[in-house]
Amino acid sequence: MKGYTKEMIKEILGTSWPEPPGESGNEMRRRKGNEMRARGEKPYFPTAESRAKLPNFDENGKYIYPPGSGFKYQDEKSNKVS
């Protein structure tokens, strides 16, 4: 076997071996974001239904690029450019 095992590294580092926190960084970020949304400090990400009501979006919530902008979105199911 090549390299060090987890136990060998722990023995080398001794007391400087990092103790994992109760939650990962991503879990903490998600929890804090959800807490902020519950308090009304951070807005919810817009859904397709809410975007469909805006003027620059179609009924599926996809952005409608202005004519002549050079951008078009492609329908994933039919591979048809609209």
C-alpha positions in Angstrom: 0.0 0.0 0.0 1.3 3.4 -1.0 0.9 6.6 1.0 -0.4 7.3 4.4 -3.5 5.9 6.1 -5.9 8.2 8.0 -4.6 6.7 11.3 -1.0 7.5 10.3 -1.8 11.1 9.4 -3.7 11.5 12.7 -0.7 10.1 14.6 1.7 12.5 12.8 -0.5 15.6 13.3 -1.3 14.7 16.9 -3.4 17.5 18.6 -3.6 19.5 15.4 -5.8 16.9 13.8 -8.9 18.8 12.7 -12.2 17.9 14.4 -15.0 18.0 11.9 -17.8 20.4 12.8 -21.4 19.2 13.1 -22.3 20.3 9.6 -20.4 20.8 6.4 -19.9 24.2 4.9 -22.5 23.6 2.2 -25.1 22.5 4.9 -24.3 25.6 7.0 -24.7 27.9 3.9 -28.0 26.3 3.0 -29.3 26.5 6.6 -28.3 30.2 7.0 -29.9 31.0 3.6 -33.2 29.3 4.6 -33.2 31.1 7.9 -32.7 34.4 6.2 -35.5 33.6 3.8 -37.8 32.7 6.7 -37.1 36.1 8.3 -37.6 37.9 5.0 -34.0 39.1 4.7 -33.3 37.2 1.5 -35.7 36.7 -1.4 -36.7 33.3 -2.7 -35.3 32.2 -6.1 -38.0 33.0 -8.7 -39.9 29.9 -10.0 -40.8 29.4 -13.7 -44.4 30.2 -12.8 -43.5 33.6 -11.3 -41.2 34.4 -14.2 -43.9 33.6 -16.7 -45.8 36.6 -15.4 -42.9 39.0 -16.3 -42.8 40.7 -19.7 -39.5 39.2 -20.9 -40.4 35.6 -20.2 -42.6 33.1 -22.1 -45.3 30.9 -20.6 -42.6 28.3 -19.6 -40.6 30.8 -17.7 -37.8 31.0 -20.3 -36.2 34.3 -21.1 -37.2 35.8 -24.5 -34.2 37.5 -26.0 -34.7 40.8 -27.9 -34.8 40.4 -31.6 -31.4 41.0 -33.2 -29.5 40.2 -30.0 -27.9 37.1 -31.5 -29.1 34.8 -28.6 -31.7 32.0 -28.9 -32.6 29.3 -26.5 -32.8 25.7 -27.7 -35.6 23.3 -26.7 -33.9 20.4 -25.0 -36.5 17.8 -26.0 -36.7 18.5 -29.7 -33.3 20.2 -30.2 -35.2 22.9 -32.0 -34.0 26.4 -31.9 -36.8 28.9 -31.1 
